[in-house]
Amino acid sequence: MNPKVDQFLDRTRKWKEEMTLLRAMCLNSGLEEDYKWMHPCYTLEGKNVVLIHGFKEYCALLFHKGALLKDDHQLLIQQTENVQAARQLRFTGVGEIQEQEEIIRTYILEAIQLEREGKEVPLKKTSEFPFPDELKEVFATDQSLEQAFHNLTPGRQRAWLLFISQAKQAKTRYSRIESAAPKIHAGKGPKE
C-alpha cells in the first residue's frame, strides 16, 4: 500500500468509501499501488493498468488500455470521442460496486493479462486528426510557427489540433492560434 494513496483517501470527501473498496479490489489483484496524476494508480511492472478517480457525478476505474477489453457486459465508457485508449467503469454508490464485484474483478484481471501480453491500442496518427483551415492559413504566413508546430511531439500536436478545432467559430479558432503561438514556439502543449 502506498502512503500517498492513504493521504489521498484521508483528504477525499466524496466517493471515499467507493474508492476504498475499488482500491482493495486493485490491490487484491496483485497490482502495485502508485500515486500518479494526483490519483491512485495500479501498475504491473511499472506499466499503468488502472486508475481510480472521482468526478462530481461518479467515481470510476479508468483502464489505460480499456479499448482492448472485451467488455462483455457493455459497461465501459469512453470519456470523450477524442479519448483513444482509456475506458471507464463508472459508479455512483457502494452498493453498485458490491453488486458488480465479480465483473469488476474480471475486467481488472483481463487488463492485467493484456499488459502481460504487451498488447497496445492502435492509436490514430496525428495526420488523421482534422487540421483546422485557420491553422493552415496562419502557417502560410508564419513559417516559423509552422516549423515550431512540426517540431512538437505528436501528442502535443494532437492536443493543439483538438484545442483549436473544438472552437465553434472561426474567430475563436484564430484567437486560440494567436494565444497558442508562444507556447508552440516554446515546445509546449496546451496544458503546460
Secondary structure per residue as TSV (DSSP state, phi and psi in degrees):
chain	resnum	aa	ss	phi	psi
A	1	M	-	360.0	138.8
A	2	N	-	-94.6	126.0
A	3	P	H	-61.4	-26.6
A	4	K	H	-66.8	-33.4
A	5	V	H	-70.7	-37.9
A	6	D	H	-57.0	-47.2
A	7	Q	H	-62.4	-42.0
A	8	F	H	-58.1	-48.4
A	9	L	H	-67.7	-34.6
A	10	D	H	-62.9	-36.1
A	11	R	H	-82.8	-19.5
A	12	T	-	-69.3	129.9
A	13	R	-	-99.5	-40.7
A	14	K	S	-105.2	137.6
A	15	W	S	74.3	15.1
A	16	K	H	-59.3	-48.0
A	17	E	H	-65.6	-41.3
A	18	E	H	-64.0	-45.5
A	19	M	H	-66.2	-35.5
A	20	T	H	-64.3	-40.6
A	21	L	H	-66.5	-43.6
A	22	L	H	-64.5	-37.6
A	23	R	H	-58.9	-47.1
A	24	A	H	-59.3	-40.6
A	25	M	H	-63.7	-43.2
A	26	C	H	-65.4	-43.4
A	27	L	H	-65.6	-38.7
A	28	N	H	-68.4	-16.1
A	29	S	T	-83.1	-7.0
A	30	G	T	93.9	3.3
A	31	L	-	-75.2	154.8
A	32	E	E	-87.7	139.6
A	33	E	E	-92.1	130.7
A	34	D	E	-133.7	176.7
A	35	Y	E	-132.8	106.9
A	36	K	E	-132.7	147.8
A	37	W	T	54.6	31.9
A	38	M	T	63.9	28.7
A	39	H	E	-144.1	156.2
A	40	P	E	-64.2	129.7
A	41	C	E	-129.5	139.3
A	42	Y	E	-117.5	129.3
A	43	T	E	-126.0	161.5
A	44	L	E	-126.4	113.2
A	45	E	T	51.3	43.6
A	46	G	T	82.9	-5.0
A	47	K	E	-96.1	132.6
A	48	N	E	-67.6	130.5
A	49	V	E	-114.7	-51.4
A	50	V	E	-148.1	147.3
A	51	L	E	-128.1	142.1
A	52	I	E	-103.4	128.8
A	53	H	E	-149.0	157.7
A	54	G	E	-120.0	147.4
A	55	F	-	-127.4	-179.8
A	56	K	S	-61.9	-46.1
A	57	E	S	-95.8	-13.3
A	58	Y	-	-163.2	164.1
A	59	C	E	-113.1	162.9
A	60	A	E	-150.3	155.6
A	61	L	E	-102.1	123.0
A	62	L	E	-105.2	118.3
A	63	F	E	-92.1	119.5
A	64	H	T	-60.9	-32.4
A	65	K	T	-116.3	37.9
A	66	G	G	-59.2	-26.7
A	67	A	G	-63.0	-20.6
A	68	L	G	-90.8	-12.5
A	69	L	S	-69.6	148.1
A	70	K	-	-64.4	-37.2
A	71	D	-	54.5	49.9
A	72	D	T	-56.1	-27.2
A	73	H	T	-97.9	4.2
A	74	Q	S	53.1	48.6
A	75	L	-	-107.1	-18.5
A	76	L	-	-74.7	140.3
A	77	I	B	-122.7	133.5
A	78	Q	-	-88.9	118.6
A	79	Q	S	-54.9	-50.7
A	80	T	S	-141.2	167.1
A	81	E	T	-64.5	-19.5
A	82	N	T	-87.7	-10.2
A	83	V	-	-77.6	121.0
A	84	Q	-	-92.7	-45.5
A	85	A	S	-103.4	-43.5
A	86	A	-	-74.2	148.8
A	87	R	E	-140.9	152.8
A	88	Q	E	-115.9	146.7
A	89	L	E	-104.2	123.2
A	90	R	E	-107.3	146.2
A	91	F	E	-138.8	145.6
A	92	T	S	-119.7	7.7
A	93	G	S	-176.6	161.9
A	94	V	H	-61.3	-42.5
A	95	G	H	-57.3	-39.4
A	96	E	H	-63.1	-41.6
A	97	I	H	-66.3	-44.7
A	98	Q	H	-62.3	-40.9
A	99	E	H	-64.8	-33.4
A	100	Q	T	-102.8	15.7
A	101	E	H	-53.4	-47.4
A	102	E	H	-65.7	-38.9
A	103	I	H	-64.4	-44.8
A	104	I	H	-60.4	-45.5
A	105	R	H	-60.4	-39.0
A	106	T	H	-62.9	-43.3
A	107	Y	H	-63.7	-42.4
A	108	I	H	-63.2	-46.2
A	109	L	H	-64.0	-38.0
A	110	E	H	-65.0	-40.7
A	111	A	H	-63.1	-38.7
A	112	I	H	-63.6	-44.2
A	113	Q	H	-63.1	-41.2
A	114	L	H	-59.8	-39.8
A	115	E	H	-68.9	-41.1
A	116	R	H	-60.6	-36.9
A	117	E	T	-80.3	-5.9
A	118	G	T	72.8	23.9
A	119	K	-	-65.8	144.7
A	120	E	-	-127.8	143.8
A	121	V	-	-79.9	125.1
A	122	P	-	-70.2	117.8
A	123	L	-	-98.0	149.0
A	124	K	-	-64.4	143.4
A	125	K	-	-78.3	156.4
A	126	T	G	-55.3	-37.0
A	127	S	G	-65.6	-16.2
A	128	E	G	-87.7	-8.2
A	129	F	S	-82.8	147.3
A	130	P	-	-62.4	135.1
A	131	F	-	-107.0	110.7
A	132	P	-	-59.2	135.9
A	133	D	H	-56.8	-37.5
A	134	E	H	-61.8	-36.8
A	135	L	H	-69.4	-38.6
A	136	K	H	-61.3	-42.2
A	137	E	H	-63.8	-43.2
A	138	V	H	-66.0	-40.8
A	139	F	H	-62.2	-33.2
A	140	A	H	-63.8	-27.1
A	141	T	H	-107.4	-10.3
A	142	D	-	-134.3	83.3
A	143	Q	H	-69.8	-25.3
A	144	S	H	-68.5	-35.4
A	145	L	H	-68.0	-41.5
A	146	E	H	-60.6	-45.5
A	147	Q	H	-62.7	-43.4
A	148	A	H	-62.2	-39.8
A	149	F	H	-61.6	-47.2
A	150	H	H	-70.7	-16.6
A	151	N	H	-82.7	-12.4
A	152	L	S	-68.5	158.9
A	153	T	-	-65.4	155.1
A	154	P	H	-55.1	-37.8
A	155	G	H	-64.1	-41.1
A	156	R	H	-69.1	-38.1
A	157	Q	H	-60.0	-46.3
A	158	R	H	-62.3	-41.7
A	159	A	H	-60.6	-43.3
A	160	W	H	-67.3	-41.1
A	161	L	H	-60.3	-43.1
A	162	L	H	-66.1	-45.8
A	163	F	H	-58.2	-45.7
A	164	I	H	-72.7	-46.2
A	165	S	H	-72.5	-17.7
A	166	Q	T	-74.0	-15.4
A	167	A	-	-69.4	136.9
A	168	K	S	-78.7	-31.1
A	169	Q	S	-108.4	146.1
A	170	A	H	-58.1	-40.2
A	171	K	H	-56.9	-43.0
A	172	T	H	-69.3	-38.0
A	173	R	H	-62.5	-42.6
A	174	Y	H	-62.3	-41.4
A	175	S	H	-62.6	-41.2
A	176	R	H	-65.2	-39.2
A	177	I	H	-62.8	-44.4
A	178	E	H	-61.5	-44.4
A	179	S	H	-73.7	-24.0
A	180	A	H	-79.4	-26.1
A	181	A	H	-50.7	-48.8
A	182	P	H	-60.2	-39.6
A	183	K	H	-68.2	-41.0
A	184	I	H	-61.9	-44.5
A	185	H	H	-61.8	-29.6
A	186	A	T	-85.2	-0.7
A	187	G	T	78.6	23.0
A	188	K	-	-107.3	160.8
A	189	G	-	-93.4	176.8
A	190	P	T	-61.6	-30.9
A	191	K	T	-101.8	15.0
A	192	E	-	-101.1	360.0
